[in-house]
Amino acid sequence: MLKNDKWIIEQAKQGMISPFESSLVRQVEDRRVISYGLSSYGYDLRLAPTDFRIFRHIPGTIVNPKRFNPENLESATLRTDEDGSFFIIPANSYALGVSLERLRIPANITVICIGKSTMARCGIIANITPAEASWEGFLTLEFSNASSADCRIYANEGVLQLLFLEGEPCQTTYAERLGKYQNQPQTVTIAKV
């Protein structure tokens, strides 16, 4: 079952999402922002300003998930203007960021992370990923810029939506099986095998 705003509020009080915004924020002071916070059946997660990396094009290099080379990633510069703080994802490129919020998922819940329509309409595709039962930490976020133009992605603003799905209790949670991405820090975590 897809969980609603009332359930999300109750779980947030128990530490499921921190920091937590109990309403959908569309404006901060006098500046419009890409919405974040609580929605009817989900939570719009923000991009942290702390770590954002872009895949570098290195001719002849093949990215191998079993032997991921961190040298394939280049740190992006956080820029700021009257619209807010942002990173730039080059055209037809791929980037990794990290969530501003820390998550602690209950044992009978799996979270699906999906892209926001505002970002998708600009060519930014958020990879759909799960956060499994009892997963904890800061999510590493994956973005593709499918457009032929460079695109901004704003820090401290909404970048994807979390949907909380309740299931029957599982035999073994992500935490119990010592999942390799458990307790990620607020930095980009590269591919592991």
C-alpha positions as CSV (number, residue, x, y, z in Angstrom):
1,M,0.0,0.0,0.0
2,L,1.2,3.5,-0.8
3,K,1.5,5.5,2.4
4,N,-0.1,9.0,2.8
5,D,0.9,12.3,4.3
6,K,-0.5,11.5,7.8
7,W,1.6,8.3,8.0
8,I,4.7,10.1,6.7
9,I,4.3,12.8,9.4
10,E,4.1,10.1,12.1
11,Q,7.2,8.3,10.9
12,A,9.1,11.5,10.5
13,K,8.5,12.2,14.2
14,Q,10.2,8.9,14.8
15,G,13.2,9.9,12.7
16,M,12.4,8.5,9.3
17,I,13.3,11.8,7.5
18,S,15.6,14.4,9.0
19,P,15.4,17.3,8.5
20,F,11.7,17.1,7.7
21,E,9.4,19.7,6.1
22,S,5.8,19.1,7.1
23,S,4.3,20.9,4.2
24,L,5.2,21.4,0.5
25,V,7.6,24.4,0.4
26,R,7.4,26.5,-2.8
27,Q,8.9,29.7,-1.7
28,V,11.7,30.7,0.7
29,E,11.6,34.3,1.7
30,D,10.9,36.2,-1.5
31,R,12.4,33.5,-3.9
32,R,10.4,30.8,-5.6
33,V,12.0,27.3,-5.3
34,I,11.5,23.9,-6.8
35,S,9.1,22.4,-4.3
36,Y,10.3,20.1,-1.5
37,G,8.8,18.6,1.6
38,L,5.6,16.7,2.3
39,S,3.1,16.0,-0.4
40,S,-0.2,14.0,-0.4
41,Y,1.4,10.6,-0.9
42,G,5.2,11.2,-0.9
43,Y,8.0,13.4,0.1
44,D,10.0,15.7,-2.2
45,L,13.7,15.3,-1.3
46,R,16.3,18.0,-1.7
47,L,19.8,18.0,-3.2
48,A,22.6,18.8,-0.7
49,P,25.0,21.5,-1.5
50,T,27.9,19.5,-0.2
51,D,29.0,17.1,-2.9
52,F,28.1,16.9,-6.6
53,R,30.2,15.0,-9.2
54,I,30.0,14.7,-12.9
55,F,31.3,11.9,-15.1
56,R,34.4,13.1,-17.0
57,H,34.8,12.1,-20.6
58,I,38.1,10.3,-20.8
59,P,38.6,8.8,-24.3
60,G,39.1,5.1,-24.2
61,T,37.8,4.7,-20.7
62,I,35.2,2.2,-20.0
63,V,33.3,2.5,-16.7
64,N,33.3,-0.8,-14.9
65,P,30.9,-1.1,-11.9
66,K,33.1,-3.9,-10.5
67,R,36.2,-1.8,-10.5
68,F,34.8,1.7,-10.4
69,N,37.5,4.3,-10.8
70,P,36.7,7.5,-8.7
71,E,38.9,9.4,-11.2
72,N,36.1,9.2,-13.6
73,L,34.2,11.7,-11.5
74,E,34.9,15.4,-11.3
75,S,33.7,17.6,-8.4
76,A,31.3,20.3,-9.7
77,T,31.4,23.9,-8.4
78,L,28.5,25.2,-6.4
79,R,27.4,28.5,-7.9
80,T,25.0,31.1,-6.6
81,D,22.9,33.9,-8.1
82,E,19.5,35.5,-7.5
83,D,17.8,32.2,-8.3
84,G,19.6,30.2,-5.6
85,S,22.6,27.8,-5.3
86,F,23.1,25.4,-8.2
87,F,25.4,22.9,-10.0
88,I,25.5,22.7,-13.7
89,I,25.1,19.3,-15.5
90,P,26.7,19.5,-18.9
91,A,24.6,18.5,-22.0
92,N,24.3,14.7,-22.5
93,S,26.1,14.1,-19.2
94,Y,25.6,12.1,-16.0
95,A,26.1,13.3,-12.4
96,L,25.9,12.1,-8.8
97,G,24.7,14.1,-5.9
98,V,23.6,13.4,-2.3
99,S,20.4,14.0,-0.5
100,L,20.1,16.8,2.1
101,E,17.8,14.7,4.2
102,R,18.9,11.6,6.1
103,L,16.6,8.6,5.9
104,R,15.8,5.8,8.3
105,I,13.4,3.4,6.5
106,P,11.0,1.2,8.6
107,A,11.4,-2.6,8.4
108,N,8.1,-3.1,6.5
109,I,8.6,-0.2,4.0
110,T,10.5,0.1,0.7
111,V,10.9,3.5,-0.8
112,I,10.9,4.2,-4.5
113,C,12.7,7.4,-5.6
114,I,11.3,9.0,-8.8
115,G,12.1,12.2,-10.7
116,K,10.1,15.4,-10.4
117,S,8.2,16.7,-13.4
118,T,9.8,20.2,-13.2
119,M,13.3,18.6,-13.6
120,A,12.2,16.1,-16.3
121,R,10.7,18.9,-18.4
122,C,14.2,20.5,-18.5
123,G,15.8,17.2,-19.6
124,I,17.0,16.0,-16.2
125,I,16.2,12.4,-15.5
126,A,16.5,11.1,-12.0
127,N,17.4,7.4,-11.9
128,I,14.6,5.4,-10.2
129,T,16.1,3.7,-7.2
130,P,14.8,1.9,-4.1
131,A,15.7,2.4,-0.5
132,E,14.9,-1.0,1.0
133,A,13.5,-2.1,4.3
134,S,15.6,-0.8,7.2
135,W,18.0,1.1,5.0
136,E,19.6,4.2,6.7
137,G,21.7,7.0,5.5
138,F,21.9,9.8,2.9
139,L,20.9,8.8,-0.6
140,T,23.4,9.1,-3.4
141,L,21.3,10.6,-6.2
142,E,21.8,9.8,-9.9
143,F,20.9,12.3,-12.7
144,S,21.2,12.3,-16.5
145,N,21.0,15.4,-18.5
146,A,19.2,14.1,-21.7
147,S,19.1,17.6,-23.3
148,S,21.6,19.1,-25.7
149,A,22.0,22.1,-23.4
150,D,23.8,22.5,-20.0
151,C,21.2,22.5,-17.2
152,R,21.1,23.8,-13.7
153,I,20.2,21.6,-10.8
154,Y,19.5,23.5,-7.6
155,A,20.9,22.6,-4.2
156,N,18.6,22.9,-1.1
157,E,15.6,22.4,-3.5
158,G,13.5,19.5,-4.6
159,V,15.0,17.0,-7.0
160,L,13.0,13.8,-6.6
161,Q,10.0,12.4,-4.9
162,L,10.0,9.5,-2.4
163,L,7.1,7.1,-2.5
164,F,6.6,4.8,0.6
165,L,5.3,1.3,-0.1
166,E,4.2,-0.9,2.8
167,G,4.5,-4.7,2.5
168,E,4.2,-7.7,4.7
169,P,7.2,-8.0,7.0
170,C,10.2,-9.5,5.0
171,Q,12.3,-12.4,6.2
172,T,15.6,-10.3,6.0
173,T,15.8,-6.5,5.9
174,Y,18.6,-4.6,4.1
175,A,20.2,-3.8,7.4
176,E,20.1,-7.4,8.6
177,R,21.8,-8.6,5.4
178,L,24.5,-5.9,5.9
179,G,23.7,-4.2,2.6
180,K,26.7,-2.5,1.0
181,Y,25.1,0.9,0.8
182,Q,23.9,1.0,4.4
183,N,24.7,4.1,6.5
184,Q,26.0,6.2,3.6
185,P,27.5,9.6,4.7
186,Q,26.4,12.9,3.1
187,T,29.0,12.4,0.4
188,V,28.6,10.7,-3.0
189,T,29.1,7.0,-2.6
190,I,30.5,5.3,-5.7
191,A,29.5,1.9,-7.1
192,K,30.4,-1.1,-5.0
193,V,30.3,-4.8,-5.6
